[in-house]
Amino acid sequence: MKVLIMSVVLLFVAFSPCAQTITVTFVNPGHKHTNPTGAFWQNVTRIMEAAAQDLDIELRTLYAERNHIHMKKLAQDALSGKTDYLILVDEKGVITDALLTVPGEHKRVAFLLNSPDKLALKRIAAKGIGVLGSVTPDNYQAGRLLAKLLHDALPNRTKQSSERYVMLALLGDVATNAAIEREQGLLGYTNRTYGVNLVERIDAQWSEQNAYELAFGLLQRFPDTRLIWCANDAIARGAARAASELNMRENVKVGGINWDLGHENVIDVSLGGHVLLGGYLLTEIRKFHDRKISAIGEQKIAIFRPYSEKFSPLYRAIHSADLNDIDFKQFTTGGQSYNIKTLNQQLKF
């Protein structure tokens, strides 16, 4: 009887959809190794690798090294490959152009962090490429929240205060959707808040060095600056360094986005969370493959949260080699919502 039961269990495991390994190719637009724009894209892949282990997914990552011509070539090669699913990041419309011009089709494509607009998606579908959906962060939320938190961080400020505080804004690459939406969020706050005087917005290309050089000049031009809004943590580090060298740092609040390693020692506010969305997309692909959901759809997720000590377990896991305490499979059963809080709760340090 025990032999019969064991045989039934083994057959169930062998033919269960969850036991089937699937292949996923991810075209990562970032650098594989350390670079001036920070470790964001490296961490995206690391989290996806941890999720893939739990989800019976064979993940292959191709790095474009911030070269959009190379990224287009990688996407074209991946389209003709035999991978079950293809994850792409449509920065500056490069992937849209690749999908529309390359011969061949792929029936299971998903977009991560940057997605084509609705018109482009229709054109891609008409070409015979099957887009399952997209997972993108609410970058407008991030830009607005960062501006508010910086404003709130000023010492002795009250909501009744009539004082106006000078703010500088160092933007990302304004040819990317993330940078544009974060800037829109910034303006959504400053245009409706009397207490902030946004005197300059300038493109820093996501770069710490560019930000340092720009901030060094702007802070001398606007010596009354109290707030520096930055599109990512690399930019914020550069701005903070410039303020320190000018002996202005103690009077200026600097904030960015990414939860970069060591940010808490350098800048005043950092929002994070979107680095986790690659892992979430893999849980959605697993559910789709196992027919638990019929589509991924276009999901815009307000995942950003300001860093605080309570999130230190997750923060340390993102920047270390050990994400194994997180059980990503639980997010495919419908019992847990995938967010910073639930991921953080699983980690034991």
Secondary structure, 3 states (H helix, E strand, C coil): CHHHHHHHHHHHHHHCHHHCCEEEEEEECCCCCCCCCCCHHHHHHHHHHHHHHHCCEEEEEEECCCCHHHHHHHHHHHHCCCCCEEEECCHHHHHHHHHHHCCCCCCCEEEECCCCCHHHHHHHHHCCCCEEEEEEECHHHHHHHHHHHHHHCCCCCCCCCCCCEEEEEEECCCCCHHHHHHHHHHHHHHCCCCCEEEEEEEECCCCHHHHHHHHHHHHHHCCCEEEEEECCHHHHHHHHHHHHHCCCHHHCEEEEECCCCCHHHCCCEEEECHHHHHHHHHHHHHHHHCCCCCCCEEEEECCCEECCHHHHHHHHHHCCCCCCCCCHHHHHCCCCCCCHHHHHHCCCC
